[in-house]
């Protein structure tokens, strides 16, 4: 895992990473998703799938993959690495280090493999060493609980200062976007809360993505 050079160039402006609610009806979700994608600089969409049989899950992915990719964003699946290629997705996000280590060899090098649920610094470093395309900090666990925001900021800052691998910081509200940008996140994840008004939220978050002059 490469460390960040001491004389590194400033990081580029962060981009947005959208996290969907659990999707049952992909056709119905296409309109709000399209509005969000058109409203700002979106790098990736993490598609969360409501439970279903393999065929129905694959069909939901196929419904939305072209829309996301038309906007030059990557479609990632929340889990389900076995459906990535079949559904035409670009990769998968694994919810913890154990799931990531099981799935990584089936995804790389053709597909994106990201890792969240990183409770410790050690887990984050292990994920990067194993080839994660990004690590995520601040994402809720299966009970909807997150680390204290001050801890998330600190971990993002530590990662950005030391490591080259990209970091996704999960914002629990619009108010968290600017502090996470300042901390050094490469991508800002917007979760369920953004879908109440997707276009307006993406546009507002986009205005907070400009890096302060002091951030390098």
C-alpha positions as CSV (number, residue, x, y, z in Angstrom):
1,X,0.0,0.0,0.0
2,X,1.5,3.3,-1.1
3,X,1.9,6.1,1.4
4,X,1.2,9.6,0.4
5,X,4.4,11.4,-0.7
6,X,5.5,14.2,1.5
7,X,5.6,16.6,-1.4
8,X,2.3,15.3,-3.0
9,X,0.3,17.4,-5.4
10,X,-2.9,18.8,-4.0
11,X,-5.8,16.4,-4.2
12,X,-8.3,17.1,-6.9
13,X,-11.7,18.5,-5.9
14,X,-13.9,15.8,-4.3
15,X,-16.8,14.2,-6.2
16,X,-20.1,12.9,-5.0
17,X,-21.0,9.3,-4.3
18,X,-24.7,8.6,-4.1
19,X,-26.2,5.8,-1.9
20,X,-29.7,4.7,-2.9
21,X,-32.4,3.5,-0.5
22,X,-33.2,-0.2,-0.9
23,X,-34.7,-0.5,-4.3
24,X,-37.6,-2.8,-5.1
25,X,-39.0,-1.1,-8.2
26,X,-36.1,0.1,-10.3
27,X,-38.3,1.6,-13.0
28,X,-40.0,3.9,-10.4
29,X,-36.6,4.9,-9.0
30,X,-35.2,5.9,-12.4
31,X,-36.7,9.4,-12.4
32,X,-35.3,10.6,-9.0
33,X,-32.0,9.0,-9.9
34,X,-31.8,10.8,-13.2
35,X,-32.6,14.1,-11.5
36,X,-29.8,13.5,-9.0
37,X,-27.3,12.6,-11.7
38,X,-28.1,15.6,-13.7
39,X,-27.7,18.0,-10.8
40,X,-24.0,17.7,-10.0
41,X,-20.7,15.9,-10.4
42,X,-21.5,12.4,-9.4
43,X,-18.7,9.8,-9.6
44,X,-20.6,6.7,-8.4
45,X,-23.9,5.4,-7.3
46,X,-24.1,2.7,-4.7
47,X,-27.2,0.6,-5.5
48,X,-28.8,-1.0,-2.5
49,X,-31.2,-3.9,-3.4
50,X,-34.2,-4.9,-1.4
51,X,-34.3,-8.7,-1.0
52,X,-35.4,-10.8,-3.9
53,X,-34.5,-13.8,-6.0
54,X,-31.4,-13.7,-8.2
55,X,-33.3,-13.0,-11.4
56,X,-35.3,-10.1,-10.0
57,X,-32.2,-8.6,-8.5
58,X,-30.3,-8.9,-11.8
59,X,-33.2,-7.3,-13.6
60,X,-33.2,-4.3,-11.3
61,X,-29.5,-3.8,-11.8
62,X,-29.9,-4.0,-15.6
63,X,-32.7,-1.4,-15.4
64,X,-30.5,1.3,-13.8
65,X,-27.0,0.5,-15.0
66,X,-27.3,2.2,-18.4
67,X,-28.8,5.3,-16.8
68,X,-25.9,5.7,-14.3
69,X,-23.3,4.9,-16.9
70,X,-24.8,7.3,-19.4
71,X,-23.9,10.1,-16.9
72,X,-20.3,8.7,-16.8
73,X,-20.7,7.5,-13.2
74,X,-19.9,4.0,-11.9
75,X,-22.7,1.8,-10.7
76,X,-21.7,-0.2,-7.6
77,X,-23.7,-2.8,-5.8
78,X,-24.0,-2.9,-2.1
79,X,-22.8,-6.5,-1.7
80,X,-23.8,-9.1,-4.3
81,X,-20.4,-9.3,-5.9
82,X,-21.7,-12.4,-7.8
83,X,-24.2,-10.2,-9.7
84,X,-21.9,-7.4,-10.8
85,X,-20.9,-8.8,-14.2
86,X,-24.3,-10.4,-14.8
87,X,-26.2,-7.1,-14.2
88,X,-23.7,-4.9,-16.0
89,X,-22.6,-3.0,-12.9
90,X,-19.1,-1.6,-12.5
91,X,-18.2,-3.1,-9.2
92,X,-19.3,-3.8,-5.6
93,X,-19.0,-2.2,-2.2
94,X,-18.4,-4.7,0.6
95,X,-19.8,-3.8,4.0
96,X,-16.9,-5.1,6.2
97,X,-13.4,-6.3,5.9
98,X,-14.4,-10.0,6.1
99,X,-16.8,-9.7,3.1
100,X,-14.3,-7.7,1.2
101,X,-11.5,-10.3,1.6
102,X,-13.9,-13.0,0.4
103,X,-15.0,-11.0,-2.7
104,X,-11.9,-9.2,-3.8
105,X,-10.4,-11.9,-6.0
106,X,-13.7,-12.3,-7.9
107,X,-13.9,-8.6,-8.7
108,X,-10.3,-7.5,-9.4
109,X,-8.8,-6.4,-11.7
110,X,-11.8,-5.9,-14.1
111,X,-14.2,-4.5,-11.5
112,X,-14.2,-1.9,-8.7
113,X,-14.0,-3.2,-5.2
114,X,-14.6,-0.8,-2.3
115,X,-14.8,-1.5,1.4
116,X,-16.7,0.1,4.3
117,X,-17.7,-0.9,7.8
118,X,-14.1,-0.2,8.9
119,X,-14.2,-0.1,12.6
120,X,-10.5,0.4,13.1
121,X,-7.6,2.0,11.3
122,X,-6.0,-1.5,11.0
123,X,-9.1,-2.7,9.0
124,X,-8.7,0.2,6.6
125,X,-5.1,-0.5,6.0
126,X,-5.8,-4.2,5.4
127,X,-8.4,-3.3,2.8
128,X,-6.0,-1.0,1.0
129,X,-3.2,-3.5,1.1
130,X,-5.6,-6.1,-0.4
131,X,-6.3,-3.8,-3.3
132,X,-9.4,-1.8,-2.4
133,X,-10.2,0.9,-4.9
134,X,-11.4,3.0,-2.0
135,X,-12.1,2.8,1.7
136,X,-15.2,4.4,3.2
137,X,-15.5,6.1,6.6
138,X,-18.6,7.1,8.5
139,X,-21.1,4.8,6.9
140,X,-23.9,3.5,9.2
141,X,-23.8,-0.1,10.4
142,X,-26.7,-2.5,9.9
143,X,-28.4,-0.9,12.9
144,X,-28.1,2.6,11.4
145,X,-25.4,3.6,14.0
146,X,-22.3,5.7,13.0
147,X,-19.1,6.7,14.8
148,X,-19.2,10.1,16.4
149,X,-18.7,12.7,13.7
150,X,-15.5,14.0,15.3
151,X,-14.0,10.5,15.0
152,X,-15.1,10.3,11.3
153,X,-13.4,13.7,10.6
154,X,-10.2,12.6,12.3
155,X,-10.1,9.3,10.5
156,X,-10.6,10.9,7.1
157,X,-7.9,13.5,7.9
158,X,-5.5,10.7,9.0
159,X,-6.1,8.8,5.8
160,X,-5.8,11.7,3.5
161,X,-2.5,12.8,5.0
162,X,-0.9,9.4,5.0
163,X,-2.3,7.2,2.2
164,X,-2.8,7.5,-1.6
165,X,-5.8,5.2,-1.9
166,X,-9.0,7.2,-2.2
167,X,-11.2,7.8,0.7
168,X,-15.0,8.1,0.6
169,X,-16.5,10.0,3.6
170,X,-20.2,9.3,4.4
171,X,-22.1,12.5,5.2
172,X,-25.1,12.0,7.4
173,X,-26.5,15.4,6.5
174,X,-25.8,18.4,4.2
175,X,-24.0,20.1,7.2
176,X,-21.4,17.4,7.2
177,X,-20.3,17.8,3.6
178,X,-18.0,20.8,4.0
179,X,-16.2,19.6,7.1
180,X,-15.5,16.2,5.4
181,X,-14.2,18.0,2.3
182,X,-11.9,20.1,4.5
183,X,-10.7,16.9,6.3
184,X,-9.5,15.6,2.9
185,X,-12.1,13.2,1.5
186,X,-11.8,12.2,-2.1
187,X,-15.5,11.4,-2.4
188,X,-18.5,12.5,-0.3
189,X,-21.3,9.8,0.1
190,X,-24.8,11.1,0.4
191,X,-27.2,8.5,1.9
192,X,-31.0,7.9,2.3
193,X,-31.6,11.5,3.5
194,X,-30.8,13.0,0.1
195,X,-33.7,11.3,-1.8
196,X,-36.3,13.6,-0.3
197,X,-35.2,16.2,-2.8
198,X,-32.4,14.6,-4.9
199,X,-31.7,17.3,-7.4
200,X,-31.6,20.1,-4.9
201,X,-29.5,18.1,-2.4
202,X,-26.9,17.1,-5.0
203,X,-26.7,20.7,-6.2
204,X,-26.3,22.0,-2.6
205,X,-23.7,19.4,-1.8
206,X,-21.9,20.2,-5.0
207,X,-21.5,23.8,-3.9
208,X,-19.7,22.5,-0.8
209,X,-17.1,20.5,-2.7
210,X,-14.7,23.3,-3.5
211,X,-11.5,22.7,-1.6
212,X,-10.5,25.4,0.8
213,X,-7.2,27.0,-0.2
214,X,-5.4,25.6,2.9
215,X,-6.2,21.9,2.0
216,X,-3.4,20.2,0.1
